[in-house]
């Protein structure tokens, strides 16, 4: 059984999607439960609203000297944003972060979401394809004519062909939609910069988290996290015990919403001492006490009897 320190931090569990409304429930719980200057949050979430994640992290930074995020399972997108505000990241064997990838509602599909990185990836792919096609057409024109066609003429021909090929695709792009999505993607980056007060992020790490990773579900495990954050460590025996208090589908995967709640948010009690250990502790103390008492009575009785015999001898001899 792990030792429970006297200065045990406050421990909270957040399992589920991060949404507005749940941030207020979390903040209310923290304000009513604070009993320490430090805090641990077991964060299990696939992401959600970046405004809510930012609000919760900022509140912890205001209330506590520092807080740690215990990454026991899925902790992605907005949950990763929340983790950036922490003084340190603590990984369990199943723990994984994800990129700062804002999920946006897909146009004309109410129940579908898509990665905010899709638009930038699409632009990058179109740009690379158009450039490669242009270069290939220019080279082909010059090589085919063995230099008879000048570079300028070859370029004009290639430009016309590339425009004919990719023009209709670019024409479908709505500049207003692109602008709104670009602004949405900047939310995560700007919030992260404001939350990184403890400077746990390494240089260039924020750029990696917002643009480098190729998918929303990309796994950032303990080893990968060490390349992005300064303070990352593995969970202690006590921290693993805190996680093991909960079911696998709560501590490893985000809790499913139900009629009463969207996310499971609660204060976590320290692991209780097993009954066998409590009993042994009581028996040990009682046995010691009895042993001391028995020894004391024996000495007391022995001294009393010896004193009585001495007085009897003295009386017989006439000594007072």
N, C-alpha and C positions, 0 to 999 in steps of 0.2 A: 504493500500500500504506500503510495507516495506521501511524503511529508507535506503538510499544509502550512505554508508560511504565515506568521502572525500578521504581516502586512499584505495579506491576500488582496489582489486587485478586484474591482468590480468586474463581473463577467456577464455578458449579454449574448443572447443568441438571436440572429436575424436569419431566417430561412424562408426564402420565397422571392417573388419579384419585387423590385424596388419601385414603388409608385408614390405619387403625391397622396397624402392622407396617411400612409403608413410611416412616412418620415415624422409626422407629428406624433403618432403613437409611440414611436421609438424615442423621440425627444422627451415626451411626457414621462415615459418609464424611467429614463435616465435621471431626469430631474427629481423624481420621487424616490429613487433607489440609491443615489450616490452615497457611498460611505468610505471611499478611498480617493487618493490623489492619482491613482492609475487605473486603467481600464483595459479589458480584453474583450474583443467582439468576435464571436464565432460567426463569420459571414458566409452564408451559403446561398448564392443567387446567380442566375444566368444573366442578370442585368436588369434594365428597366429605365426609369426616368433619371437622367443625369442631374436635374435640378434637385430631386429628392436625395440622391446620393451626396451631392455637394452640401446640402443643408444639414444632413446628419453628421457628416464629417466635421464641418465647421463648428457644430455645437459641441462635439466631443473635444475639439481643440480648445474651445473656450472653457469648458467645465473641468477638464483634467490636465495635469502636467504633461501627460503623454498617454497615448493609447496604442495597443497592438492589435493587429488583425490576425486571428487564427484561421488559416486557410485549410479547412478540413475536407473540402470537396470542391464543387464547382463554384468559382468566384470570378465572374467574367463581366466585361463591358462596364456598366455603371458600378458594379461591385468592385472592379479593379480601380475605378476612379476613387471610390470610398477608401480603398486600401492605400492609395498614394498619400493620403493625409496621415497615415499611421507612422509612429516612430520606428516601428519594426514590423516585419512580416514573419509569421511563424507557420511553418508548413508541416502538415501531417502527410502520411504516405500517399493519400489519395488527392491531395490538394493541387489545384491548378488555377492560375489566373488566365486572363484573355486580353486581347487588344482593346484599346479604347475605341470601340467601333459602335457608333450611334446607330440604333435601329430605327428606321423610318417607315411610315405607312406607305405601302405600295399603291400607286395611283390606280383608281377604279377597282381596287380590291380591298375591302374594308378589313377583312380578317387576316390579310397577309402583310408581313413586314419584310423589309430588305435592308441589307447593310448600307450604311452611309458611305462606305468605301466603294460601292458599286459604280457610282458616277465617275469617280476619279480613275478607277481601274478601266472603265470603258473608254474614257478620253485617252488614257495612256496607250491602250491597245490600238485604238484608231490612229493615233499619232504615229506609233511605231509601224503599223501596217502601211499607212500612206507614205511615210518616208522610205521604207524599204522598197515599196512598189516604184516610187519615183526614181530612186537610185538604180534599180534594176533596168527600168525602161531606158534611162539615159545611156547606161553602159551597153545595152543591147543595140541601140540605134547606132552608136559610134563603132562598135565591134562589127556589126553586120555590114556596114558600108566601108569598113576599113579606113575610117577617118575622113571620108568624103563629106559626111554630115558633120557640121560644126557642133561644138558643145551647146551654143546658144539655140540652134535649131532643135537639137535633141532634147534640150530642156523644155522648149515650148511644146514639143510633141508629148513629152512625158506629163507636163502640167495639164494639158487638155485631157489626156487619158485618165489621170488620177482624179481629176475633177468629175469626169463622167462616172467613174467607179464609186467614189466615196461621197460625192456631192449630195445624192439623195439621202444618204445616212445622216450626214451632218445637218441636213435641212430639217430632220425630225427632232432635233435637239431644241428644247425650249430654254432660252437664256434665263428666264425668270425662275424656272424650276431648278436650273443649275445653281443659280445664286442662292436660293433658299436652302438647298442641300449643302452647299459649301459653308454657309453660315452655321447650319446645324452641326456640321462636323467640327467647326471651330469651338463649339461649346465645350466638348470634352477636353480639348487642348488648353483652353483658357481656364477652366475650372481646375484642372490638374496643376497648372502653374501656380494658382492661388493656394492650393491645398498643400503644396510641397514645402511647408514651413520648416520641417525638420531636415530638409535637404536629403531625403533618403534616396531620391532618384539620382542616378548617375548621369553625367553629361551625355546628351544625345538620346537618352532613354525615352524621353517624352516623344521625340520625333519617331523613334522606332515603334512605340505603342500606338501611335495614331496613323502611321503610313506604311510601315515595313511589313507587317504580318498580312498574309494573303486572305484570311477568312475570319469571320466572327468567332468560330469555334476553335481557333488555333490554340493548342495547348502550351501554356507557359508554366512549366513545372519548376520544382525547386532549383534545379541546375540552371535553367534558363533565367529564372528570376534573379539569380546571383549576378548575372551579367547586366541587369537593369537597375538593381537596388543595392545600396551600400549595406544595409542591415537586414539580413535574411538568415534565419536559423531554423533548425528542426525542433519540433515540439518536444517538451519534457514529458516525463511520465505523468505528472499531475495534469498537464494540458491535454494529453491523450485521454486521461480518465474523464475530464470534463466533456470531451467529445463523445466518449463511449456511453455517456448517460442517455444519449438519444438514439432513436432508431436510425438505421442505415439511410432511409429515404428522407430523413430530416437533416442529418449531419453530413451526408455526402452529396445528396441532390436536393435542390430547392423544394421546400414543402409545397404540396399542391393546395391551391386556394379552395375554400369551402364557403358555406353560407354565412359563417360567423366571422371569417377573416380572409384577407388576401395573402398575408404572410404571417408566419409564426414568429412572434417577437416576445421574448421573456428574459427575466433575470435568472441566471444559472447559479444554483447553490453549489458550494464546494462539495466534493465527493465525501460521503459519510463513511466513518470508520466501520468496517465489518463487525458484526455481532461477536464473532469468535475472538477478535482482537480486543473488543471492549470487555468481554468476560474474562479473558486472560489478564487484562490490566487490573481488573477489580480483584481477582483471586490473588494475584501477585502482591497487591498492596495489603489485602487482608491477612495473607499468610505471614508477611513480614511483621505486621502489627501484632499478630498472635504470638509469633516467636519472641518478639521483644517483651511482650506482657508476661509470657510464660517464664522467661529468663528472669524478669524482674521479681515475679512472685516467689520463684525458687530462691533467689538470693535473699529476699526479705524474710521468707519463712526460715531459711537456714540460719540467719543471723539471730532471729528471735529465739529459736530453740537453744542455740549456743549460749545466748545471754541468760536464759532461764536456768540452765545447768550451772553456770558460773555463780549466780546468786544463791543457789541452793547449797553449793559447797561452802560459800562464805558464811552462810547462816549457821551451818553445822559447826564451823570453826569459831563462831562467835564474832566474826568480823562484820561490821556494819558499813 
